[in-house]
Amino acid sequence: MFEAEDVREWRGHNVVDHERHKIGALDAVYVDTATDQPAFATVTVGLPTRHRLVFVSLGGATVGPGYLKVAYDKKRVKEAPSIGTDGELLAEDEKTVFAHYEFAYRTGAGGERRLARR
């Protein structure tokens, strides 16, 4: 796994699935606010005139020269919750991102958000 501080260096690099099929380009990384560790990334997908950002879990992700390989297949990632390229993940939508990858979702003790964009 790469460190959260290195995220800016990876923006725009290819994101590939476990079989190395290209999914899209890395846009941003979201860290878990409880641990400050990378948890999800957004990937730019879609047609040139209709781009969107889909969320992918970074669990089991590895980096290679010029790419980030995720542990999920391309179809599952492309079916993940998404936002517009100029949008933001709303607090009430975080739960659906976790659910898509079958992860338990809990807010902080004071109801704090679970994900923060880097």
C-alpha positions as CSV (number, residue, x, y, z in Angstrom):
1,M,0.0,0.0,0.0
2,F,1.2,3.5,-0.7
3,E,1.4,6.2,1.9
4,A,-1.3,8.9,2.0
5,E,1.4,11.6,1.6
6,D,2.3,10.2,-1.9
7,V,-1.2,10.5,-3.3
8,R,-0.6,13.7,-5.3
9,E,2.1,11.8,-7.2
10,W,-0.3,9.1,-8.2
11,R,-3.2,11.3,-9.5
12,G,-3.9,10.6,-13.2
13,H,-2.1,7.2,-13.2
14,N,-4.0,4.2,-14.5
15,V,-6.1,2.1,-12.1
16,V,-6.3,-1.5,-13.1
17,D,-8.3,-4.4,-11.8
18,H,-6.8,-7.7,-10.4
19,E,-6.4,-9.0,-13.9
20,R,-4.8,-5.7,-15.1
21,H,-7.7,-4.5,-17.1
22,K,-7.7,-0.7,-17.1
23,I,-10.6,0.8,-15.2
24,G,-9.7,4.5,-15.4
25,A,-7.5,7.2,-14.0
26,L,-6.9,7.8,-10.3
27,D,-8.5,11.1,-9.2
28,A,-8.3,11.2,-5.4
29,V,-7.8,9.1,-2.3
30,Y,-10.1,9.1,0.7
31,V,-8.7,8.3,4.1
32,D,-10.4,6.7,7.0
33,T,-10.8,9.5,9.5
34,A,-10.3,7.1,12.4
35,T,-6.9,5.8,11.2
36,D,-5.8,8.4,8.7
37,Q,-5.0,5.5,6.3
38,P,-6.1,5.3,2.7
39,A,-9.4,3.5,2.5
40,F,-11.0,4.4,-0.9
41,A,-10.1,6.1,-4.1
42,T,-12.1,7.8,-6.8
43,V,-11.4,6.7,-10.4
44,T,-12.4,8.7,-13.5
45,V,-14.5,6.6,-15.8
46,G,-17.0,7.0,-18.6
47,L,-17.2,8.5,-22.1
48,P,-15.2,11.7,-22.8
49,T,-18.3,13.8,-22.6
50,R,-19.8,12.1,-19.6
51,H,-17.0,11.4,-17.1
52,R,-17.9,10.4,-13.5
53,L,-15.9,9.4,-10.4
54,V,-16.5,5.9,-9.0
55,F,-15.3,4.7,-5.6
56,V,-13.0,1.7,-5.2
57,S,-11.7,0.2,-2.0
58,L,-8.0,0.3,-1.5
59,G,-7.9,-2.9,0.6
60,G,-5.3,-5.1,-1.0
61,A,-4.3,-2.5,-3.6
62,T,-0.7,-2.5,-4.8
63,V,1.3,0.0,-6.9
64,G,3.4,-0.7,-10.0
65,P,5.2,1.5,-12.4
66,G,2.6,4.0,-13.5
67,Y,-0.5,2.1,-12.2
68,L,-2.5,1.3,-9.1
69,K,-3.8,-2.3,-9.0
70,V,-7.0,-2.8,-7.0
71,A,-8.4,-6.1,-5.7
72,Y,-11.7,-5.8,-7.5
73,D,-12.8,-6.6,-11.0
74,K,-13.6,-3.8,-13.5
75,K,-17.3,-4.5,-13.6
76,R,-17.7,-4.2,-9.8
77,V,-15.8,-1.0,-9.7
78,K,-17.8,0.6,-12.5
79,E,-21.0,-0.3,-10.7
80,A,-19.9,1.4,-7.5
81,P,-21.4,4.5,-6.1
82,S,-20.2,7.6,-8.0
83,I,-20.2,11.4,-8.0
84,G,-19.7,14.0,-10.7
85,T,-16.2,15.1,-11.6
86,D,-16.9,18.4,-9.8
87,G,-19.0,16.8,-7.0
88,E,-18.3,15.7,-3.5
89,L,-19.2,12.7,-1.4
90,L,-22.0,13.7,0.9
91,A,-21.9,12.4,4.5
92,E,-25.2,10.6,4.0
93,D,-23.8,8.8,1.0
94,E,-20.7,7.3,2.7
95,K,-22.7,4.3,3.9
96,T,-23.5,3.2,0.3
97,V,-19.8,3.3,-0.7
98,F,-19.0,0.9,2.2
99,A,-22.0,-1.3,1.5
100,H,-21.0,-1.7,-2.2
101,Y,-17.8,-3.4,-1.0
102,E,-19.6,-5.2,1.8
103,F,-17.9,-3.3,4.6
104,A,-19.5,-2.4,7.9
105,Y,-20.0,1.3,8.3
106,R,-19.8,3.2,11.6
107,T,-19.5,7.0,12.1
108,G,-17.3,8.4,14.8
109,A,-18.6,8.5,18.4
110,G,-19.8,12.1,17.8
111,G,-21.3,11.2,14.4
112,E,-18.2,12.4,12.5
113,R,-17.7,11.4,8.9
114,R,-15.8,8.3,8.1
115,L,-14.0,9.4,4.9
116,A,-11.9,12.5,4.1
117,R,-10.5,13.4,0.7
118,R,-6.8,13.8,0.3
